[in-house]
Amino acid sequence: MTVVSAETGTLRPPPTLVPAGERGATRIAERVVTKIAALAAREALPPLPGEAAVPHATVVVRHGTARVRVRIDLGYPCDIGARCAAVRRQVTERVGALLDMEVSEVAVRVERLHPLPHGRA
């Protein structure tokens, strides 16, 4: 197959195709992964009391794999273990789905427990 040059009207050979492994790669900044992880943690939690801090994440990405640390506040009483598991699951799923990135670890640290009004958990 030959290609006609638009400028000169001459025939020239087609451009060579670069194999997929040699084309380069997309690098996603750690701050993007951090924001998505924090938002995913917020999605996994019920509405927090007014004085509670929003979830905060820190991320380290190496070779396309993320290690995430999330700090959260929780209303209490609640099943703390179940809430932390929900945060880990949501962060892993959202980062994986949105960024096509493996998450090898999600460490959740509960910073504060905030008393909930009676009957709300």
KOLMARPA-111385 format. One record per residue (C-alpha): z, y, x; residue in one letter; residue number from 0. Coordinates in steps of 0.5 Angstrom, whole numbers, always signed. Layout:
N
+-------+-------+-------+------+------+
|    c3 |    c2 |    c1 | resn | resi |
+-------+-------+-------+------+------+
|     Z |     Y |     X |    A |  NUM |
...
+-------+-------+-------+------+------+
This chain:
121
+-------+-------+-------+------+------+
|    c3 |    c2 |    c1 | resn | resi |
+-------+-------+-------+------+------+
|    +0 |    +0 |    +0 |    M |    0 |
|    -2 |    +7 |    +3 |    T |    1 |
|    +1 |   +14 |    +0 |    V |    2 |
|    -3 |   +20 |    -1 |    V |    3 |
|    +0 |   +26 |    +2 |    S |    4 |
|    +1 |   +32 |    -3 |    A |    5 |
|    +0 |   +37 |    +3 |    E |    6 |
|    -6 |   +35 |    +6 |    T |    7 |
|    -9 |   +30 |    +2 |    G |    8 |
|    -9 |   +25 |    +7 |    T |    9 |
|    -7 |   +17 |    +7 |    L |   10 |
|    -1 |   +15 |   +11 |    R |   11 |
|    +3 |    +9 |   +11 |    P |   12 |
|    +9 |    +8 |    +6 |    P |   13 |
|   +16 |   +10 |    +9 |    P |   14 |
|   +19 |    +4 |   +12 |    T |   15 |
|   +25 |    +2 |    +7 |    L |   16 |
|   +32 |    +2 |   +10 |    V |   17 |
|   +36 |    -4 |    +9 |    P |   18 |
|   +42 |    -3 |    +5 |    A |   19 |
|   +47 |    -5 |   +10 |    G |   20 |
|   +44 |    +1 |   +14 |    E |   21 |
|   +44 |    +6 |    +9 |    R |   22 |
|   +51 |    +9 |   +10 |    G |   23 |
|   +57 |    +9 |    +5 |    A |   24 |
|   +61 |   +13 |    +1 |    T |   25 |
|   +67 |   +15 |    +3 |    R |   26 |
|   +72 |   +17 |    -2 |    I |   27 |
|   +78 |   +22 |    +0 |    A |   28 |
|   +85 |   +20 |    +0 |    E |   29 |
|   +87 |   +26 |    -4 |    R |   30 |
|   +82 |   +23 |   -10 |    V |   31 |
|   +85 |   +17 |   -10 |    V |   32 |
|   +92 |   +20 |   -10 |    T |   33 |
|   +90 |   +24 |   -16 |    K |   34 |
|   +88 |   +18 |   -20 |    I |   35 |
|   +94 |   +14 |   -18 |    A |   36 |
|   +99 |   +19 |   -20 |    A |   37 |
|   +95 |   +20 |   -27 |    L |   38 |
|   +95 |   +13 |   -28 |    A |   39 |
|  +102 |   +12 |   -27 |    A |   40 |
|  +103 |   +18 |   -32 |    R |   41 |
|   +98 |   +14 |   -37 |    E |   42 |
|  +103 |    +8 |   -36 |    A |   43 |
|  +109 |   +11 |   -38 |    L |   44 |
|  +112 |   +14 |   -45 |    P |   45 |
|  +113 |   +21 |   -46 |    P |   46 |
|  +118 |   +24 |   -41 |    L |   47 |
|  +124 |   +28 |   -43 |    P |   48 |
|  +123 |   +35 |   -42 |    G |   49 |
|  +126 |   +36 |   -35 |    E |   50 |
|  +123 |   +30 |   -32 |    A |   51 |
|  +118 |   +31 |   -26 |    A |   52 |
|  +111 |   +28 |   -27 |    V |   53 |
|  +109 |   +22 |   -23 |    P |   54 |
|  +107 |   +23 |   -16 |    H |   55 |
|  +103 |   +19 |   -11 |    A |   56 |
|  +102 |   +18 |    -4 |    T |   57 |
|   +96 |   +14 |    -2 |    V |   58 |
|   +93 |   +11 |    +5 |    V |   59 |
|   +86 |    +8 |    +5 |    V |   60 |
|   +84 |    +3 |   +10 |    R |   61 |
|   +77 |    +0 |   +10 |    H |   62 |
|   +76 |    +1 |    +3 |    G |   63 |
|   +83 |    -2 |    +1 |    T |   64 |
|   +89 |    +3 |    -2 |    A |   65 |
|   +96 |    +2 |    -1 |    R |   66 |
|  +100 |    +7 |    -6 |    V |   67 |
|  +107 |    +9 |    -7 |    R |   68 |
|  +109 |   +12 |   -13 |    V |   69 |
|  +115 |   +16 |   -15 |    R |   70 |
|  +117 |   +17 |   -22 |    I |   71 |
|  +122 |   +19 |   -27 |    D |   72 |
|  +124 |   +15 |   -33 |    L |   73 |
|  +128 |   +16 |   -39 |    G |   74 |
|  +134 |   +12 |   -40 |    Y |   75 |
|  +136 |    +7 |   -43 |    P |   76 |
|  +130 |    +3 |   -42 |    C |   77 |
|  +127 |    -4 |   -39 |    D |   78 |
|  +126 |    -1 |   -32 |    I |   79 |
|  +123 |    -7 |   -29 |    G |   80 |
|  +118 |    -7 |   -34 |    A |   81 |
|  +116 |    +0 |   -34 |    R |   82 |
|  +115 |    -1 |   -26 |    C |   83 |
|  +111 |    -7 |   -27 |    A |   84 |
|  +107 |    -3 |   -32 |    A |   85 |
|  +106 |    +3 |   -27 |    V |   86 |
|  +103 |    -2 |   -22 |    R |   87 |
|   +99 |    -5 |   -27 |    R |   88 |
|   +96 |    +1 |   -29 |    Q |   89 |
|   +95 |    +4 |   -22 |    V |   90 |
|   +91 |    -2 |   -20 |    T |   91 |
|   +87 |    -2 |   -26 |    E |   92 |
|   +85 |    +5 |   -26 |    R |   93 |
|   +84 |    +6 |   -18 |    V |   94 |
|   +80 |    -1 |   -18 |    G |   95 |
|   +75 |    +1 |   -24 |    A |   96 |
|   +74 |    +9 |   -23 |    L |   97 |
|   +73 |    +8 |   -15 |    L |   98 |
|   +71 |    +1 |   -14 |    D |   99 |
|   +77 |    +0 |    -9 |    M |  100 |
|   +82 |    -5 |    -8 |    E |  101 |
|   +89 |    -4 |    -9 |    V |  102 |
|   +93 |    -8 |    -4 |    S |  103 |
|  +100 |    -5 |    -6 |    E |  104 |
|  +103 |    -1 |   -11 |    V |  105 |
|  +110 |    +1 |    -9 |    A |  106 |
|  +114 |    +4 |   -15 |    V |  107 |
|  +120 |    +9 |   -13 |    R |  108 |
|  +125 |   +11 |   -19 |    V |  109 |
|  +127 |   +18 |   -17 |    E |  110 |
|  +131 |   +20 |   -23 |    R |  111 |
|  +134 |   +17 |   -30 |    L |  112 |
|  +134 |   +22 |   -36 |    H |  113 |
|  +139 |   +20 |   -42 |    P |  114 |
|  +135 |   +20 |   -48 |    L |  115 |
|  +137 |   +22 |   -55 |    P |  116 |
|  +140 |   +16 |   -59 |    H |  117 |
|  +135 |   +11 |   -62 |    G |  118 |
|  +130 |   +13 |   -57 |    R |  119 |
|  +127 |    +9 |   -52 |    A |  120 |
+-------+-------+-------+------+------+
